[in-house]
Amino acid sequence: AAQQKAVQKVRAALGDSVDYRRVEVVGPRVSGELLAYGTLGLMLAIGAILIYLWFRFEWQFALGAMVANVHDIVLTIGFMSVTQVDFDLTSIAALLTILGYSLNDTVVIYDRIREMLRRYKKMPMEDLLNTSINSTLSRSIITHVTVTLALLALLLFGGKAIHSFAATMMFGVVLVGTYTSIFIAAPMLIYLGVGTNRAGDDKPKKS
């Protein structure tokens, strides 16, 4: 009865010019469960990523990647709040996908940093980070350009069904994820003490 009254009020306000193809109602219990399970899924994904990076690299790398990923998720949720994007299963899928893309870029840079740490044991940490980032920059640019083109096509021609997914992905991957791995994840290693005992002027040799 309450649903019918709500529908009648909407139709009275909008008139007969609007085509009502489908009417859906999400109750407070369902919306609460969606929020709870969505948050749980994000937390489990972040925890699994943290454990993986801890074993793959060192704890400083894992913590730096987590700070970058949380930064991406918080800004993306803020974007969804400002633009009034519906928080549904599609949005949760977009957030998990953003986590994957951000982690992928971060791991690529971290892997190069770890390789450089083993090769140049006396290079200053700041120079080592710059060299590592520059050596992977072309790969990051190509990846984000191709993802941008695909998301732009979905955003323009995908229809309303995936509009929220494409818009969220466009912001999270292209606008936020592009700089996170470079300007947040990598510099975090310095603040976390990676390479604090390194000194000297060892330079990469030209091959």
C-alpha positions as CSV (number, residue, x, y, z in Angstrom):
1,A,0.0,0.0,0.0
2,A,2.8,2.4,0.9
3,Q,4.5,1.6,-2.4
4,Q,1.4,2.3,-4.4
5,K,0.9,5.6,-2.6
6,A,4.5,6.6,-3.4
7,V,4.1,5.7,-7.0
8,Q,0.9,7.7,-7.3
9,K,2.5,10.7,-5.8
10,V,5.4,10.5,-8.2
11,R,3.0,10.1,-11.2
12,A,0.9,13.0,-10.0
13,A,4.0,15.2,-9.7
14,L,5.6,14.2,-13.1
15,G,2.4,13.7,-15.1
16,D,1.7,11.3,-17.9
17,S,4.6,12.4,-20.1
18,V,7.0,10.0,-18.3
19,D,7.1,6.3,-19.3
20,Y,7.2,4.2,-16.2
21,R,8.9,1.0,-17.4
22,R,9.7,-0.5,-14.0
23,V,9.1,0.4,-10.4
24,E,11.5,-1.0,-7.7
25,V,11.6,-0.4,-4.0
26,V,14.6,-1.1,-1.8
27,G,13.7,-1.3,1.8
28,P,15.9,-0.2,4.7
29,R,16.7,-3.8,5.6
30,V,17.9,-4.7,2.0
31,S,19.8,-1.4,1.7
32,G,21.5,-2.1,5.1
33,E,22.5,-5.6,4.0
34,L,23.9,-4.2,0.7
35,L,26.0,-1.6,2.5
36,A,27.2,-4.2,5.1
37,Y,28.1,-6.9,2.6
38,G,29.7,-4.3,0.2
39,T,31.8,-2.9,3.0
40,L,32.8,-6.4,4.1
41,G,33.8,-7.3,0.5
42,L,36.0,-4.3,0.2
43,M,37.6,-4.9,3.6
44,L,38.3,-8.6,2.7
45,A,39.8,-7.6,-0.6
46,I,42.1,-5.0,1.0
47,G,43.1,-7.5,3.7
48,A,43.9,-10.2,1.1
49,I,46.0,-7.7,-0.9
50,L,47.8,-6.7,2.3
51,I,48.7,-10.3,3.1
52,Y,49.8,-11.0,-0.5
53,L,52.1,-8.0,-0.7
54,W,53.5,-8.7,2.8
55,F,54.7,-12.1,1.5
56,R,55.6,-11.0,-2.0
57,F,57.7,-7.9,-0.9
58,E,58.1,-6.5,2.7
59,W,55.7,-5.0,5.2
60,Q,56.7,-1.4,4.1
61,F,55.6,-2.2,0.5
62,A,52.3,-3.7,1.7
63,L,51.5,-0.7,3.9
64,G,52.4,1.7,1.2
65,A,50.1,-0.1,-1.3
66,M,47.3,-0.1,1.2
67,V,47.6,3.6,1.8
68,A,47.4,4.2,-1.9
69,N,44.4,1.9,-2.3
70,V,42.5,3.4,0.6
71,H,43.2,6.8,-0.9
72,D,41.6,5.7,-4.2
73,I,38.6,4.2,-2.6
74,V,37.9,7.1,-0.3
75,L,38.1,9.6,-3.2
76,T,36.0,7.5,-5.4
77,I,33.3,7.1,-2.8
78,G,33.4,10.9,-2.4
79,F,32.9,11.3,-6.1
80,M,29.9,9.0,-6.0
81,S,28.5,11.0,-3.1
82,V,28.9,14.3,-4.8
83,T,27.5,13.1,-8.2
84,Q,24.7,11.1,-6.6
85,V,25.8,7.8,-8.2
86,D,23.7,4.9,-6.8
87,F,25.5,2.7,-4.4
88,D,24.5,-0.8,-5.6
89,L,26.2,-4.0,-6.7
90,T,27.5,-2.3,-9.9
91,S,29.2,0.4,-7.8
92,I,30.7,-2.2,-5.5
93,A,32.1,-4.1,-8.6
94,A,33.5,-0.8,-9.8
95,L,35.3,-0.2,-6.5
96,L,36.8,-3.7,-6.5
97,T,37.9,-3.2,-10.1
98,I,39.6,0.1,-9.1
99,L,41.4,-1.7,-6.3
100,G,42.7,-4.2,-8.9
101,Y,43.9,-1.6,-11.3
102,S,45.5,0.5,-8.6
103,L,47.3,-2.5,-7.1
104,N,48.5,-3.6,-10.6
105,D,50.2,-0.3,-11.2
106,T,51.6,-0.2,-7.7
107,V,53.0,-3.7,-7.9
108,V,54.7,-3.0,-11.3
109,I,56.5,0.0,-9.8
110,Y,57.3,-1.8,-6.6
111,D,58.8,-4.8,-8.5
112,R,61.1,-2.4,-10.3
113,I,62.0,-0.7,-7.1
114,R,62.9,-4.0,-5.5
115,E,65.0,-4.9,-8.5
116,M,66.8,-1.6,-8.3
117,L,67.4,-2.0,-4.6
118,R,69.2,-5.3,-5.2
119,R,71.2,-3.9,-8.2
120,Y,72.3,-0.5,-6.9
121,K,73.0,-0.9,-3.2
122,K,74.5,2.6,-2.7
123,M,72.2,4.7,-4.8
124,P,70.2,7.4,-2.8
125,M,66.6,6.3,-2.3
126,E,65.2,9.4,-3.9
127,D,67.2,8.8,-7.1
128,L,66.3,5.1,-7.1
129,L,62.6,5.9,-6.9
130,N,62.8,8.4,-9.7
131,T,64.7,5.9,-11.9
132,S,62.2,3.1,-11.1
133,I,59.2,5.3,-11.9
134,N,60.6,6.7,-15.1
135,S,61.4,3.2,-16.3
136,T,57.8,2.1,-15.9
137,L,56.2,5.4,-16.9
138,S,55.6,4.5,-20.6
139,R,53.9,1.3,-19.6
140,S,51.6,3.1,-17.1
141,I,50.6,5.7,-19.7
142,I,49.8,3.2,-22.4
143,T,47.7,1.1,-19.9
144,H,45.7,4.1,-18.7
145,V,45.1,5.5,-22.2
146,T,43.7,2.2,-23.4
147,V,41.5,1.9,-20.3
148,T,40.3,5.4,-20.8
149,L,39.2,4.8,-24.4
150,A,37.3,1.7,-23.3
151,L,35.6,3.4,-20.4
152,L,34.8,6.4,-22.6
153,A,33.0,4.2,-25.1
154,L,31.0,2.5,-22.2
155,L,30.2,5.9,-20.8
156,L,28.9,7.3,-24.0
157,F,27.3,4.3,-25.7
158,G,26.8,1.8,-22.9
159,G,23.4,3.0,-21.8
160,K,22.0,3.7,-18.3
161,A,22.5,0.1,-17.1
162,I,26.3,0.5,-16.8
163,H,26.5,4.3,-16.7
164,S,27.3,4.4,-13.0
165,F,29.9,1.7,-13.4
166,A,31.6,3.5,-16.3
167,A,31.5,6.9,-14.5
168,T,32.9,5.5,-11.3
169,M,35.6,3.6,-13.1
170,M,36.5,6.6,-15.2
171,F,37.1,8.7,-12.0
172,G,38.8,6.0,-10.0
173,V,41.1,4.5,-12.6
174,V,41.9,7.4,-14.9
175,L,41.8,10.5,-12.7
176,V,42.8,9.0,-9.3
177,G,44.7,5.8,-10.0
178,T,46.9,7.5,-12.6
179,Y,48.9,9.5,-10.0
180,T,48.4,7.3,-6.9
181,S,51.0,4.7,-7.7
182,I,53.5,7.4,-8.7
183,F,53.0,10.1,-6.1
184,I,51.7,8.2,-3.1
185,A,52.6,4.5,-3.2
186,A,56.3,5.0,-4.2
187,P,57.1,8.0,-1.9
188,M,55.5,6.2,1.0
189,L,58.5,3.8,1.0
190,I,60.8,6.6,2.1
191,Y,58.6,7.6,5.0
192,L,58.4,3.9,6.0
193,G,62.1,3.6,6.2
194,V,62.9,1.5,3.1
195,G,66.6,2.1,2.2
196,T,67.4,4.3,5.2
197,N,70.9,2.7,5.5
198,R,71.7,3.3,1.9
199,A,74.3,5.9,1.1
200,G,76.7,6.9,-1.6
201,D,76.5,7.9,-5.2
202,D,76.1,4.6,-7.0
203,K,74.6,5.3,-10.4
204,P,72.9,2.9,-12.9
205,K,75.3,1.8,-15.5
206,K,74.4,2.3,-19.1
207,S,74.2,-0.8,-21.2
